[in-house]
Amino acid sequence: MDTLTQPKIANSHPLAGATMVLGSYVASGLFLAFMMHRHGGYRWLPAAAFGAVSIALFYMVFDLWFRVPLAKGPLEAALGL
């Protein structure tokens, strides 16, 4: 595959490349909040609240219940999660 046809995840969407830097949980919450605000017409506070609640649920389901850790970033490392 040459370099012109190779998929580049960081160029597909700005928040897709953020997963590698921020981790899955934070990037998912930011993505949900952004999409709710932009495409759903929600204000920033409800969108951010939904993003925060959803990443808390993602953490409980994947890390605690299924014991399948997702990619963690520096924020999770700082919090000791």
Buried (B, 14 or more C-beta within 10 A) or exposed (E): EEEEEEEEEEEEEEBBBBBEEBBBBBBBBBBBBBBBBEEEEBEEEEBBEBBEEBBEEBBEEBBEEEEEEBEBBEEBEEEEE
